[in-house]
């Protein structure tokens, strides 16, 4: 009973999905709807299974008409390699599943179209789609974490505007999807400072065994994949010393 309640609390169905389901039912596309939903679930299973293999804890799995959204409860300072693999496994599972069902069943044109649209749409660099996570990993490899996160948010907003211009006509379902994505990006921008502070606090409170060391001048210049040496008052201090000084002074206030 407890396990059932836990699973029930993890899986959520977004109201937009009910709208999508209603449209499919009244147009008689029940079989297509079931295949659509199966593709979405298998895509998310790719993220879930790979996340579990890396000992990531699942917070929520939200079912949406344009895909799913698996939210993990893990460190911001999680390995970029793990983040890349977990993101990659979603599209990989979807492609393998589609190849399987296309050889077993005769798929309608709408299912074939939806599969490709879902795959391509999820690879767009808009937060929180898979494409944005690939972009995030790439940015974090090159730039400091704080800049990477903020750049990703604003780039997502710009890309949403680009998609609206590219479509060129009003579509109610597409409008709802873009509205949802815009809302998610705005929330992420508003939480940017909190997320950056959490990034710092994780480094202060836990030991991450990074192989590389980088010299920086400020906390804003910290990268996600390495430890740091800070140039402070004419000498270099370790990341641990810098964060201890910062947080200890904060707690004394």
TIMAR-47000 format. One record per residue (C-alpha): residue number from 1; residue in three letters; x, z, y. Coordinates in steps of 0.1 Angstrom, whole numbers, plus 5000, padded with zeros to 4 digits. Layout:
<nodes>
<node><nr>NUM</nr><rest>ala</rest><X>X</X><Z>Z</Z><Y>Y</Y></node>
...
</nodes>
This chain:
<nodes>
<node><nr>1</nr><rest>unk</rest><X>5000</X><Z>5000</Z><Y>5000</Y></node>
<node><nr>2</nr><rest>unk</rest><X>5028</X><Z>5009</Z><Y>5024</Y></node>
<node><nr>3</nr><rest>unk</rest><X>5047</X><Z>4977</Z><Y>5015</Y></node>
<node><nr>4</nr><rest>unk</rest><X>5015</X><Z>4956</Z><Y>5022</Y></node>
<node><nr>5</nr><rest>unk</rest><X>5010</X><Z>4973</Z><Y>5056</Y></node>
<node><nr>6</nr><rest>unk</rest><X>5047</X><Z>4965</Z><Y>5064</Y></node>
<node><nr>7</nr><rest>unk</rest><X>5043</X><Z>4928</Z><Y>5055</Y></node>
<node><nr>8</nr><rest>unk</rest><X>5011</X><Z>4927</Z><Y>5074</Y></node>
<node><nr>9</nr><rest>unk</rest><X>5028</X><Z>4941</Z><Y>5105</Y></node>
<node><nr>10</nr><rest>unk</rest><X>5056</X><Z>4916</Z><Y>5103</Y></node>
<node><nr>11</nr><rest>unk</rest><X>5036</X><Z>4884</Z><Y>5100</Y></node>
<node><nr>12</nr><rest>unk</rest><X>5015</X><Z>4875</Z><Y>5131</Y></node>
<node><nr>13</nr><rest>unk</rest><X>4993</X><Z>4844</Z><Y>5138</Y></node>
<node><nr>14</nr><rest>unk</rest><X>4994</X><Z>4833</Z><Y>5174</Y></node>
<node><nr>15</nr><rest>unk</rest><X>4960</X><Z>4824</Z><Y>5191</Y></node>
<node><nr>16</nr><rest>unk</rest><X>4973</X><Z>4789</Z><Y>5197</Y></node>
<node><nr>17</nr><rest>unk</rest><X>4976</X><Z>4784</Z><Y>5159</Y></node>
<node><nr>18</nr><rest>unk</rest><X>4938</X><Z>4791</Z><Y>5156</Y></node>
<node><nr>19</nr><rest>unk</rest><X>4931</X><Z>4764</Z><Y>5182</Y></node>
<node><nr>20</nr><rest>unk</rest><X>4952</X><Z>4740</Z><Y>5162</Y></node>
<node><nr>21</nr><rest>unk</rest><X>4935</X><Z>4750</Z><Y>5129</Y></node>
<node><nr>22</nr><rest>unk</rest><X>4900</X><Z>4746</Z><Y>5145</Y></node>
<node><nr>23</nr><rest>unk</rest><X>4909</X><Z>4711</Z><Y>5157</Y></node>
<node><nr>24</nr><rest>unk</rest><X>4921</X><Z>4701</Z><Y>5122</Y></node>
<node><nr>25</nr><rest>unk</rest><X>4889</X><Z>4715</Z><Y>5106</Y></node>
<node><nr>26</nr><rest>unk</rest><X>4864</X><Z>4698</Z><Y>5128</Y></node>
<node><nr>27</nr><rest>unk</rest><X>4882</X><Z>4665</Z><Y>5125</Y></node>
<node><nr>28</nr><rest>unk</rest><X>4882</X><Z>4668</Z><Y>5086</Y></node>
<node><nr>29</nr><rest>unk</rest><X>4920</X><Z>4670</Z><Y>5083</Y></node>
<node><nr>30</nr><rest>unk</rest><X>4920</X><Z>4701</Z><Y>5060</Y></node>
<node><nr>31</nr><rest>unk</rest><X>4945</X><Z>4687</Z><Y>5035</Y></node>
<node><nr>32</nr><rest>unk</rest><X>4969</X><Z>4677</Z><Y>5063</Y></node>
<node><nr>33</nr><rest>unk</rest><X>4965</X><Z>4711</Z><Y>5079</Y></node>
<node><nr>34</nr><rest>unk</rest><X>4975</X><Z>4728</Z><Y>5047</Y></node>
<node><nr>35</nr><rest>unk</rest><X>5006</X><Z>4706</Z><Y>5044</Y></node>
<node><nr>36</nr><rest>unk</rest><X>5014</X><Z>4712</Z><Y>5081</Y></node>
<node><nr>37</nr><rest>unk</rest><X>5012</X><Z>4749</Z><Y>5076</Y></node>
<node><nr>38</nr><rest>unk</rest><X>5033</X><Z>4747</Z><Y>5044</Y></node>
<node><nr>39</nr><rest>unk</rest><X>5061</X><Z>4728</Z><Y>5063</Y></node>
<node><nr>40</nr><rest>unk</rest><X>5061</X><Z>4755</Z><Y>5091</Y></node>
<node><nr>41</nr><rest>unk</rest><X>5062</X><Z>4784</Z><Y>5066</Y></node>
<node><nr>42</nr><rest>unk</rest><X>5091</X><Z>4767</Z><Y>5046</Y></node>
<node><nr>43</nr><rest>unk</rest><X>5110</X><Z>4761</Z><Y>5078</Y></node>
<node><nr>44</nr><rest>unk</rest><X>5107</X><Z>4798</Z><Y>5087</Y></node>
<node><nr>45</nr><rest>unk</rest><X>5117</X><Z>4808</Z><Y>5051</Y></node>
<node><nr>46</nr><rest>unk</rest><X>5150</X><Z>4791</Z><Y>5057</Y></node>
<node><nr>47</nr><rest>unk</rest><X>5156</X><Z>4814</Z><Y>5086</Y></node>
<node><nr>48</nr><rest>unk</rest><X>5143</X><Z>4845</Z><Y>5068</Y></node>
<node><nr>49</nr><rest>unk</rest><X>5162</X><Z>4840</Z><Y>5035</Y></node>
<node><nr>50</nr><rest>unk</rest><X>5195</X><Z>4832</Z><Y>5053</Y></node>
<node><nr>51</nr><rest>unk</rest><X>5190</X><Z>4862</Z><Y>5076</Y></node>
<node><nr>52</nr><rest>unk</rest><X>5183</X><Z>4885</Z><Y>5047</Y></node>
<node><nr>53</nr><rest>unk</rest><X>5216</X><Z>4873</Z><Y>5030</Y></node>
<node><nr>54</nr><rest>unk</rest><X>5234</X><Z>4884</Z><Y>5061</Y></node>
<node><nr>55</nr><rest>unk</rest><X>5216</X><Z>4918</Z><Y>5061</Y></node>
<node><nr>56</nr><rest>unk</rest><X>5196</X><Z>4910</Z><Y>5092</Y></node>
<node><nr>57</nr><rest>unk</rest><X>5164</X><Z>4930</Z><Y>5096</Y></node>
<node><nr>58</nr><rest>unk</rest><X>5132</X><Z>4910</Z><Y>5102</Y></node>
<node><nr>59</nr><rest>unk</rest><X>5112</X><Z>4923</Z><Y>5132</Y></node>
<node><nr>60</nr><rest>unk</rest><X>5083</X><Z>4897</Z><Y>5133</Y></node>
<node><nr>61</nr><rest>unk</rest><X>5074</X><Z>4863</Z><Y>5120</Y></node>
<node><nr>62</nr><rest>unk</rest><X>5049</X><Z>4845</Z><Y>5144</Y></node>
<node><nr>63</nr><rest>unk</rest><X>5030</X><Z>4814</Z><Y>5132</Y></node>
<node><nr>64</nr><rest>unk</rest><X>5025</X><Z>4788</Z><Y>5159</Y></node>
<node><nr>65</nr><rest>unk</rest><X>5011</X><Z>4752</Z><Y>5159</Y></node>
<node><nr>66</nr><rest>unk</rest><X>5045</X><Z>4737</Z><Y>5167</Y></node>
<node><nr>67</nr><rest>unk</rest><X>5064</X><Z>4758</Z><Y>5142</Y></node>
<node><nr>68</nr><rest>unk</rest><X>5071</X><Z>4795</Z><Y>5136</Y></node>
<node><nr>69</nr><rest>unk</rest><X>5091</X><Z>4821</Z><Y>5154</Y></node>
<node><nr>70</nr><rest>unk</rest><X>5112</X><Z>4845</Z><Y>5133</Y></node>
<node><nr>71</nr><rest>unk</rest><X>5124</X><Z>4874</Z><Y>5154</Y></node>
<node><nr>72</nr><rest>unk</rest><X>5153</X><Z>4895</Z><Y>5139</Y></node>
<node><nr>73</nr><rest>unk</rest><X>5162</X><Z>4930</Z><Y>5148</Y></node>
<node><nr>74</nr><rest>unk</rest><X>5200</X><Z>4926</Z><Y>5149</Y></node>
<node><nr>75</nr><rest>unk</rest><X>5230</X><Z>4931</Z><Y>5172</Y></node>
<node><nr>76</nr><rest>unk</rest><X>5235</X><Z>4908</Z><Y>5201</Y></node>
<node><nr>77</nr><rest>unk</rest><X>5271</X><Z>4909</Z><Y>5191</Y></node>
<node><nr>78</nr><rest>unk</rest><X>5264</X><Z>4894</Z><Y>5157</Y></node>
<node><nr>79</nr><rest>unk</rest><X>5288</X><Z>4868</Z><Y>5144</Y></node>
<node><nr>80</nr><rest>unk</rest><X>5283</X><Z>4833</Z><Y>5160</Y></node>
<node><nr>81</nr><rest>unk</rest><X>5289</X><Z>4818</Z><Y>5125</Y></node>
<node><nr>82</nr><rest>unk</rest><X>5260</X><Z>4839</Z><Y>5111</Y></node>
<node><nr>83</nr><rest>unk</rest><X>5237</X><Z>4829</Z><Y>5140</Y></node>
<node><nr>84</nr><rest>unk</rest><X>5246</X><Z>4792</Z><Y>5135</Y></node>
<node><nr>85</nr><rest>unk</rest><X>5238</X><Z>4794</Z><Y>5097</Y></node>
<node><nr>86</nr><rest>unk</rest><X>5206</X><Z>4813</Z><Y>5101</Y></node>
<node><nr>87</nr><rest>unk</rest><X>5194</X><Z>4787</Z><Y>5127</Y></node>
<node><nr>88</nr><rest>unk</rest><X>5206</X><Z>4758</Z><Y>5106</Y></node>
<node><nr>89</nr><rest>unk</rest><X>5187</X><Z>4768</Z><Y>5075</Y></node>
<node><nr>90</nr><rest>unk</rest><X>5153</X><Z>4764</Z><Y>5091</Y></node>
<node><nr>91</nr><rest>unk</rest><X>5157</X><Z>4726</Z><Y>5096</Y></node>
<node><nr>92</nr><rest>unk</rest><X>5175</X><Z>4723</Z><Y>5063</Y></node>
<node><nr>93</nr><rest>unk</rest><X>5147</X><Z>4739</Z><Y>5043</Y></node>
<node><nr>94</nr><rest>unk</rest><X>5122</X><Z>4718</Z><Y>5061</Y></node>
<node><nr>95</nr><rest>unk</rest><X>5140</X><Z>4685</Z><Y>5053</Y></node>
<node><nr>96</nr><rest>unk</rest><X>5145</X><Z>4694</Z><Y>5016</Y></node>
<node><nr>97</nr><rest>unk</rest><X>5108</X><Z>4705</Z><Y>5013</Y></node>
<node><nr>98</nr><rest>unk</rest><X>5096</X><Z>4673</Z><Y>5030</Y></node>
<node><nr>99</nr><rest>unk</rest><X>5117</X><Z>4651</Z><Y>5007</Y></node>
<node><nr>100</nr><rest>unk</rest><X>5102</X><Z>4670</Z><Y>4977</Y></node>
<node><nr>101</nr><rest>unk</rest><X>5065</X><Z>4667</Z><Y>4987</Y></node>
<node><nr>102</nr><rest>unk</rest><X>5070</X><Z>4631</Z><Y>4998</Y></node>
<node><nr>103</nr><rest>unk</rest><X>5081</X><Z>4623</Z><Y>4962</Y></node>
<node><nr>104</nr><rest>unk</rest><X>5052</X><Z>4643</Z><Y>4946</Y></node>
<node><nr>105</nr><rest>unk</rest><X>5023</X><Z>4635</Z><Y>4969</Y></node>
<node><nr>106</nr><rest>unk</rest><X>5011</X><Z>4605</Z><Y>4989</Y></node>
<node><nr>107</nr><rest>unk</rest><X>5014</X><Z>4618</Z><Y>5024</Y></node>
<node><nr>108</nr><rest>unk</rest><X>4992</X><Z>4605</Z><Y>5053</Y></node>
<node><nr>109</nr><rest>unk</rest><X>5007</X><Z>4589</Z><Y>5084</Y></node>
<node><nr>110</nr><rest>unk</rest><X>4997</X><Z>4620</Z><Y>5104</Y></node>
<node><nr>111</nr><rest>unk</rest><X>5017</X><Z>4644</Z><Y>5080</Y></node>
<node><nr>112</nr><rest>unk</rest><X>5048</X><Z>4621</Z><Y>5082</Y></node>
<node><nr>113</nr><rest>unk</rest><X>5045</X><Z>4619</Z><Y>5120</Y></node>
<node><nr>114</nr><rest>unk</rest><X>5039</X><Z>4657</Z><Y>5123</Y></node>
<node><nr>115</nr><rest>unk</rest><X>5070</X><Z>4665</Z><Y>5102</Y></node>
<node><nr>116</nr><rest>unk</rest><X>5093</X><Z>4644</Z><Y>5123</Y></node>
<node><nr>117</nr><rest>unk</rest><X>5077</X><Z>4656</Z><Y>5156</Y></node>
<node><nr>118</nr><rest>unk</rest><X>5081</X><Z>4693</Z><Y>5144</Y></node>
<node><nr>119</nr><rest>unk</rest><X>5117</X><Z>4687</Z><Y>5134</Y></node>
<node><nr>120</nr><rest>unk</rest><X>5127</X><Z>4670</Z><Y>5166</Y></node>
<node><nr>121</nr><rest>unk</rest><X>5107</X><Z>4693</Z><Y>5188</Y></node>
<node><nr>122</nr><rest>unk</rest><X>5123</X><Z>4724</Z><Y>5173</Y></node>
<node><nr>123</nr><rest>unk</rest><X>5157</X><Z>4709</Z><Y>5180</Y></node>
<node><nr>124</nr><rest>unk</rest><X>5150</X><Z>4706</Z><Y>5217</Y></node>
<node><nr>125</nr><rest>unk</rest><X>5173</X><Z>4729</Z><Y>5238</Y></node>
<node><nr>126</nr><rest>unk</rest><X>5144</X><Z>4751</Z><Y>5250</Y></node>
<node><nr>127</nr><rest>unk</rest><X>5144</X><Z>4789</Z><Y>5244</Y></node>
<node><nr>128</nr><rest>unk</rest><X>5133</X><Z>4801</Z><Y>5218</Y></node>
<node><nr>129</nr><rest>unk</rest><X>5134</X><Z>4769</Z><Y>5197</Y></node>
<node><nr>130</nr><rest>unk</rest><X>5162</X><Z>4762</Z><Y>5172</Y></node>
<node><nr>131</nr><rest>unk</rest><X>5178</X><Z>4737</Z><Y>5195</Y></node>
<node><nr>132</nr><rest>unk</rest><X>5184</X><Z>4765</Z><Y>5221</Y></node>
<node><nr>133</nr><rest>unk</rest><X>5201</X><Z>4786</Z><Y>5195</Y></node>
<node><nr>134</nr><rest>unk</rest><X>5225</X><Z>4759</Z><Y>5186</Y></node>
<node><nr>135</nr><rest>unk</rest><X>5232</X><Z>4754</Z><Y>5223</Y></node>
<node><nr>136</nr><rest>unk</rest><X>5236</X><Z>4792</Z><Y>5227</Y></node>
<node><nr>137</nr><rest>unk</rest><X>5263</X><Z>4793</Z><Y>5199</Y></node>
<node><nr>138</nr><rest>unk</rest><X>5281</X><Z>4764</Z><Y>5216</Y></node>
<node><nr>139</nr><rest>unk</rest><X>5280</X><Z>4780</Z><Y>5250</Y></node>
<node><nr>140</nr><rest>unk</rest><X>5291</X><Z>4814</Z><Y>5237</Y></node>
<node><nr>141</nr><rest>unk</rest><X>5322</X><Z>4798</Z><Y>5221</Y></node>
<node><nr>142</nr><rest>unk</rest><X>5333</X><Z>4784</Z><Y>5254</Y></node>
<node><nr>143</nr><rest>unk</rest><X>5319</X><Z>4807</Z><Y>5281</Y></node>
<node><nr>144</nr><rest>unk</rest><X>5314</X><Z>4844</Z><Y>5286</Y></node>
<node><nr>145</nr><rest>unk</rest><X>5282</X><Z>4859</Z><Y>5272</Y></node>
<node><nr>146</nr><rest>unk</rest><X>5266</X><Z>4867</Z><Y>5305</Y></node>
<node><nr>147</nr><rest>unk</rest><X>5270</X><Z>4832</Z><Y>5318</Y></node>
<node><nr>148</nr><rest>unk</rest><X>5259</X><Z>4816</Z><Y>5285</Y></node>
<node><nr>149</nr><rest>unk</rest><X>5227</X><Z>4836</Z><Y>5283</Y></node>
<node><nr>150</nr><rest>unk</rest><X>5217</X><Z>4829</Z><Y>5319</Y></node>
<node><nr>151</nr><rest>unk</rest><X>5227</X><Z>4792</Z><Y>5317</Y></node>
<node><nr>152</nr><rest>unk</rest><X>5206</X><Z>4788</Z><Y>5285</Y></node>
<node><nr>153</nr><rest>unk</rest><X>5175</X><Z>4803</Z><Y>5303</Y></node>
<node><nr>154</nr><rest>unk</rest><X>5177</X><Z>4781</Z><Y>5334</Y></node>
<node><nr>155</nr><rest>unk</rest><X>5186</X><Z>4750</Z><Y>5313</Y></node>
<node><nr>156</nr><rest>unk</rest><X>5155</X><Z>4757</Z><Y>5292</Y></node>
<node><nr>157</nr><rest>unk</rest><X>5133</X><Z>4757</Z><Y>5323</Y></node>
<node><nr>158</nr><rest>unk</rest><X>5148</X><Z>4725</Z><Y>5336</Y></node>
<node><nr>159</nr><rest>unk</rest><X>5143</X><Z>4708</Z><Y>5302</Y></node>
<node><nr>160</nr><rest>unk</rest><X>5106</X><Z>4719</Z><Y>5301</Y></node>
<node><nr>161</nr><rest>unk</rest><X>5102</X><Z>4701</Z><Y>5334</Y></node>
<node><nr>162</nr><rest>unk</rest><X>5120</X><Z>4671</Z><Y>5320</Y></node>
<node><nr>163</nr><rest>unk</rest><X>5096</X><Z>4671</Z><Y>5289</Y></node>
<node><nr>164</nr><rest>unk</rest><X>5065</X><Z>4672</Z><Y>5312</Y></node>
<node><nr>165</nr><rest>unk</rest><X>5078</X><Z>4642</Z><Y>5332</Y></node>
<node><nr>166</nr><rest>unk</rest><X>5087</X><Z>4623</Z><Y>5301</Y></node>
<node><nr>167</nr><rest>unk</rest><X>5053</X><Z>4628</Z><Y>5285</Y></node>
<node><nr>168</nr><rest>unk</rest><X>5037</X><Z>4613</Z><Y>5316</Y></node>
<node><nr>169</nr><rest>unk</rest><X>5001</X><Z>4622</Z><Y>5307</Y></node>
<node><nr>170</nr><rest>unk</rest><X>4980</X><Z>4654</Z><Y>5302</Y></node>
<node><nr>171</nr><rest>unk</rest><X>4976</X><Z>4666</Z><Y>5266</Y></node>
<node><nr>172</nr><rest>unk</rest><X>4959</X><Z>4700</Z><Y>5262</Y></node>
<node><nr>173</nr><rest>unk</rest><X>4978</X><Z>4711</Z><Y>5231</Y></node>
<node><nr>174</nr><rest>unk</rest><X>5012</X><Z>4700</Z><Y>5245</Y></node>
<node><nr>175</nr><rest>unk</rest><X>5003</X><Z>4718</Z><Y>5278</Y></node>
<node><nr>176</nr><rest>unk</rest><X>4996</X><Z>4751</Z><Y>5258</Y></node>
<node><nr>177</nr><rest>unk</rest><X>5029</X><Z>4748</Z><Y>5239</Y></node>
<node><nr>178</nr><rest>unk</rest><X>5049</X><Z>4742</Z><Y>5271</Y></node>
<node><nr>179</nr><rest>unk</rest><X>5031</X><Z>4770</Z><Y>5288</Y></node>
<node><nr>180</nr><rest>unk</rest><X>5040</X><Z>4793</Z><Y>5260</Y></node>
<node><nr>181</nr><rest>unk</rest><X>5076</X><Z>4783</Z><Y>5261</Y></node>
<node><nr>182</nr><rest>unk</rest><X>5078</X><Z>4786</Z><Y>5299</Y></node>
<node><nr>183</nr><rest>unk</rest><X>5064</X><Z>4821</Z><Y>5296</Y></node>
<node><nr>184</nr><rest>unk</rest><X>5090</X><Z>4831</Z><Y>5269</Y></node>
<node><nr>185</nr><rest>unk</rest><X>5118</X><Z>4817</Z><Y>5291</Y></node>
<node><nr>186</nr><rest>unk</rest><X>5106</X><Z>4836</Z><Y>5322</Y></node>
<node><nr>187</nr><rest>unk</rest><X>5105</X><Z>4868</Z><Y>5302</Y></node>
<node><nr>188</nr><rest>unk</rest><X>5140</X><Z>4862</Z><Y>5290</Y></node>
<node><nr>189</nr><rest>unk</rest><X>5153</X><Z>4856</Z><Y>5325</Y></node>
<node><nr>190</nr><rest>unk</rest><X>5136</X><Z>4888</Z><Y>5337</Y></node>
<node><nr>191</nr><rest>unk</rest><X>5153</X><Z>4907</Z><Y>5309</Y></node>
<node><nr>192</nr><rest>unk</rest><X>5187</X><Z>4892</Z><Y>5315</Y></node>
<node><nr>193</nr><rest>unk</rest><X>5202</X><Z>4923</Z><Y>5330</Y></node>
<node><nr>194</nr><rest>unk</rest><X>5188</X><Z>4945</Z><Y>5302</Y></node>
<node><nr>195</nr><rest>unk</rest><X>5201</X><Z>4921</Z><Y>5275</Y></node>
<node><nr>196</nr><rest>unk</rest><X>5236</X><Z>4921</Z><Y>5292</Y></node>
<node><nr>197</nr><rest>unk</rest><X>5236</X><Z>4959</Z><Y>5293</Y></node>
<node><nr>198</nr><rest>unk</rest><X>5226</X><Z>4961</Z><Y>5257</Y></node>
<node><nr>199</nr><rest>unk</rest><X>5255</X><Z>4937</Z><Y>5249</Y></node>
<node><nr>200</nr><rest>unk</rest><X>5279</X><Z>4961</Z><Y>5266</Y></node>
<node><nr>201</nr><rest>unk</rest><X>5263</X><Z>4992</Z><Y>5251</Y></node>
<node><nr>202</nr><rest>unk</rest><X>5267</X><Z>4978</Z><Y>5216</Y></node>
<node><nr>203</nr><rest>unk</rest><X>5304</X><Z>4973</Z><Y>5223</Y></node>
<node><nr>204</nr><rest>unk</rest><X>5306</X><Z>5009</Z><Y>5236</Y></node>
<node><nr>205</nr><rest>unk</rest><X>5286</X><Z>5024</Z><Y>5207</Y></node>
<node><nr>206</nr><rest>unk</rest><X>5298</X><Z>5004</Z><Y>5177</Y></node>
<node><nr>207</nr><rest>unk</rest><X>5330</X><Z>4990</Z><Y>5163</Y></node>
<node><nr>208</nr><rest>unk</rest><X>5330</X><Z>4952</Z><Y>5159</Y></node>
<node><nr>209</nr><rest>unk</rest><X>5361</X><Z>4939</Z><Y>5141</Y></node>
<node><nr>210</nr><rest>unk</rest><X>5368</X><Z>4908</Z><Y>5160</Y></node>
<node><nr>211</nr><rest>unk</rest><X>5401</X><Z>4889</Z><Y>5151</Y></node>
<node><nr>212</nr><rest>unk</rest><X>5409</X><Z>4876</Z><Y>5186</Y></node>
<node><nr>213</nr><rest>unk</rest><X>5418</X><Z>4893</Z><Y>5219</Y></node>
<node><nr>214</nr><rest>unk</rest><X>5412</X><Z>4877</Z><Y>5253</Y></node>
<node><nr>215</nr><rest>unk</rest><X>5424</X><Z>4889</Z><Y>5287</Y></node>
<node><nr>216</nr><rest>unk</rest><X>5396</X><Z>4891</Z><Y>5314</Y></node>
<node><nr>217</nr><rest>unk</rest><X>5392</X><Z>4907</Z><Y>5348</Y></node>
<node><nr>218</nr><rest>unk</rest><X>5356</X><Z>4920</Z><Y>5346</Y></node>
<node><nr>219</nr><rest>unk</rest><X>5328</X><Z>4929</Z><Y>5323</Y></node>
<node><nr>220</nr><rest>unk</rest><X>5309</X><Z>4897</Z><Y>5333</Y></node>
<node><nr>221</nr><rest>unk</rest><X>5338</X><Z>4878</Z><Y>5317</Y></node>
<node><nr>222</nr><rest>unk</rest><X>5334</X><Z>4893</Z><Y>5283</Y></node>
<node><nr>223</nr><rest>unk</rest><X>5329</X><Z>4869</Z><Y>5254</Y></node>
<node><nr>224</nr><rest>unk</rest><X>5308</X><Z>4874</Z><Y>5223</Y></node>
<node><nr>225</nr><rest>unk</rest><X>5334</X><Z>4865</Z><Y>5197</Y></node>
<node><nr>226</nr><rest>unk</rest><X>5364</X><Z>4886</Z><Y>5206</Y></node>
<node><nr>227</nr><rest>unk</rest><X>5378</X><Z>4919</Z><Y>5220</Y></node>
<node><nr>228</nr><rest>unk</rest><X>5392</X><Z>4921</Z><Y>5255</Y></node>
<node><nr>229</nr><rest>unk</rest><X>5420</X><Z>4934</Z><Y>5276</Y></node>
<node><nr>230</nr><rest>unk</rest><X>5410</X><Z>4942</Z><Y>5312</Y></node>
<node><nr>231</nr><rest>unk</rest><X>5433</X><Z>4939</Z><Y>5342</Y></node>
<node><nr>232</nr><rest>unk</rest><X>5425</X><Z>4972</Z><Y>5360</Y></node>
<node><nr>233</nr><rest>unk</rest><X>5445</X><Z>4986</Z><Y>5390</Y></node>
<node><nr>234</nr><rest>unk</rest><X>5477</X><Z>4968</Z><Y>5381</Y></node>
<node><nr>235</nr><rest>unk</rest><X>5477</X><Z>4973</Z><Y>5344</Y></node>
<node><nr>236</nr><rest>unk</rest><X>5458</X><Z>4962</Z><Y>5313</Y></node>
<node><nr>237</nr><rest>unk</rest><X>5434</X><Z>4985</Z><Y>5296</Y></node>
<node><nr>238</nr><rest>unk</rest><X>5416</X><Z>4980</Z><Y>5263</Y></node>
<node><nr>239</nr><rest>unk</rest><X>5379</X><Z>4971</Z><Y>5261</Y></node>
<node><nr>240</nr><rest>unk</rest><X>5372</X><Z>5005</Z><Y>5246</Y></node>
<node><nr>241</nr><rest>unk</rest><X>5388</X><Z>5023</Z><Y>5275</Y></node>
<node><nr>242</nr><rest>unk</rest><X>5370</X><Z>5002</Z><Y>5300</Y></node>
<node><nr>243</nr><rest>unk</rest><X>5336</X><Z>5008</Z><Y>5285</Y></node>
<node><nr>244</nr><rest>unk</rest><X>5342</X><Z>5045</Z><Y>5280</Y></node>
<node><nr>245</nr><rest>unk</rest><X>5350</X><Z>5048</Z><Y>5317</Y></node>
<node><nr>246</nr><rest>unk</rest><X>5319</X><Z>5028</Z><Y>5326</Y></node>
<node><nr>247</nr><rest>unk</rest><X>5294</X><Z>5046</Z><Y>5304</Y></node>
<node><nr>248</nr><rest>unk</rest><X>5309</X><Z>5081</Z><Y>5308</Y></node>
<node><nr>249</nr><rest>unk</rest><X>5307</X><Z>5078</Z><Y>5346</Y></node>
<node><nr>250</nr><rest>unk</rest><X>5271</X><Z>5065</Z><Y>5343</Y></node>
<node><nr>251</nr><rest>unk</rest><X>5260</X><Z>5094</Z><Y>5322</Y></node>
<node><nr>252</nr><rest>unk</rest><X>5276</X><Z>5119</Z><Y>5346</Y></node>
<node><nr>253</nr><rest>unk</rest><X>5255</X><Z>5106</Z><Y>5375</Y></node>
</nodes>
